[in-house]
Amino acid sequence: MDSAYAEKIDMPEKANPPNKILFCTNLPEETTEQMLALLFNPYRGLKDIRRIPNRPSIAFVEFETEADATAARAALDNFKITPTQTMHVNYANK
């Protein structure tokens, strides 16, 4: 077995500690801030949505509190944003 492959399957992805900024990945290229606002607005404390130029598959979503971000993450992680694409929501690096 290739050692790089073994490292990938043996090493779990390091999770960031909870905080008030969420890191969204695996977004379709056509996703807009307005589309993300529709998804995240139902959760209390939405403060800001930031897209990264030249990186259409990621976004940062900021909440007023860590608890607000945690509630949104619990509800929207692995949300099927299209019939074939699942959005991943994790805590951002601090």
C-alpha positions in Angstrom: 0.0 0.0 0.0 1.3 3.5 -0.9 2.4 5.3 2.3 0.8 8.6 1.3 -2.5 6.8 0.8 -2.2 5.1 4.2 -1.6 8.4 5.9 -4.7 9.9 4.3 -7.0 7.1 5.5 -5.3 6.7 8.9 -5.2 10.4 9.8 -8.6 11.9 10.5 -9.1 15.4 9.3 -8.3 17.8 12.1 -11.4 19.7 13.1 -11.1 23.3 14.1 -12.5 24.4 17.5 -15.9 26.0 17.5 -16.0 29.7 16.7 -18.4 32.2 15.1 -17.1 31.9 11.6 -18.1 29.0 9.4 -16.1 27.7 6.4 -18.3 26.4 3.6 -16.8 24.2 0.9 -17.9 22.2 -2.2 -20.1 25.0 -3.4 -21.2 25.1 -7.0 -19.4 27.7 -9.1 -22.7 29.6 -9.7 -23.4 30.0 -6.0 -23.9 33.7 -5.0 -23.8 35.5 -1.6 -27.6 35.9 -2.0 -28.1 32.2 -2.4 -26.1 31.5 0.7 -28.0 34.2 2.6 -31.2 32.3 1.8 -29.7 29.2 3.4 -28.2 30.9 6.4 -30.8 33.6 7.2 -33.1 31.3 9.1 -30.4 30.9 11.7 -30.1 33.6 14.4 -27.2 36.0 14.3 -26.1 36.0 10.7 -23.6 38.8 10.4 -21.7 38.5 7.1 -21.1 36.2 4.1 -17.8 36.5 2.3 -16.9 34.9 -1.0 -13.3 34.5 -2.0 -12.3 35.9 -5.5 -11.1 33.2 -7.8 -12.3 30.5 -5.3 -15.9 30.0 -6.2 -16.3 26.7 -4.3 -15.7 28.3 -0.8 -17.3 30.9 1.4 -17.0 32.2 4.9 -20.2 32.8 6.9 -19.9 34.9 10.1 -22.4 34.8 13.0 -22.8 37.1 16.1 -21.9 34.2 18.5 -20.3 30.8 18.5 -23.7 29.3 19.6 -25.4 30.8 16.5 -22.7 29.4 14.2 -22.9 26.0 15.9 -26.7 25.8 15.3 -26.3 26.8 11.6 -23.4 24.3 11.1 -25.4 21.5 12.7 -28.3 22.1 10.4 -26.5 22.8 7.1 -23.3 20.6 7.1 -23.8 18.0 4.3 -26.7 20.0 2.9 -27.4 18.9 -0.7 -27.0 22.3 -2.4 -27.8 20.7 -5.8 -29.0 17.2 -6.6 -25.4 16.1 -7.1 -23.4 18.4 -4.8 -23.2 18.4 -1.0 -22.1 21.6 0.8 -19.7 21.0 3.7 -19.7 23.4 6.7 -16.9 23.5 9.2 -15.6 26.0 11.7 -13.0 28.4 10.1 -9.4 28.6 11.2 -8.9 31.3 13.7 
